[in-house]
């Protein structure tokens, strides 16, 4: 059974309400229909139900199992603002009414108030727009200050502790993370693979150096990040700095890492030092390793959010949604 088949089985056990803000988009309507067909969740669509349903009919899609929130309906907006203000103080009532006119903000407000369990966007909105909306309304996980992304790659022929699977971060958000941001990325990634996949995380902090084989100020950032993680989550298995081969090859680790390590040679989570390395790394794995890449999962928010690539095929979108629903089954992020 493939990774996504296993996760889909998990999603089907406890379906969740997924809110979609981009309901003029054909691919979003198809994804919402797939959510219903696969029995993994209930779609909540932002916008006028009549116009959305008319568009769906043109595409041969039934909206019978969809829920709707019309963010141009003043009564529904007033009710949402009342519900928000009864529980939260971050935004004024006027600000809630204003923000909810934008579908992506409205989606985040529905998640914040518990009318939906998670939000999926990105076909029309940019990654930056999705992140800003979630930061401003959903907010951050407690004790975190950084958003990051994590992907799961299935690499043919690779034999690691999780078979052909590896988790990689951050390949989409942080251009040049400092030590605190790298620590956030590592801790979030460990939590994600544990809740999503049931792995015991073994996190390798990647570099062009292994255990001091080279000295550079950029490596000091990685070492400081490891110290920060040890202080915040002492039981988390994290080590470095490691070159890639020392992180995932037991034979290379035996030659290069001359100390005891729970991670060297058997890492299942790889943390790239910056976005240059992360973006290049995932594309190398995909192009030359013929790997499937699932995600990215957005990490660091108080509640689960996913961001689609604007060119993603339906199969990739459904992978994101399935992972989103499984994460939502764990409630608010830690």
JOBELCOR-V275448 format. One record per helix or strand of 2 or more residues. SS is the DSSP state (A for helix, B for strand). FROM is the first residue (numbers start at 1). TO is the last residue. If there is no record, write none. Layout:
SS | FROM | TO
SS | FROM | TO
//
This chain:
A | 3 | 13
B | 16 | 20
A | 26 | 37
B | 41 | 46
A | 49 | 58
B | 67 | 69
A | 74 | 87
A | 93 | 99
A | 103 | 112
B | 118 | 121
A | 127 | 137
B | 148 | 154
B | 165 | 169
A | 179 | 197
B | 202 | 206
A | 217 | 232
B | 237 | 242
A | 244 | 248
A | 250 | 256
B | 269 | 271
A | 275 | 289
B | 292 | 299
B | 305 | 307
A | 314 | 328
//
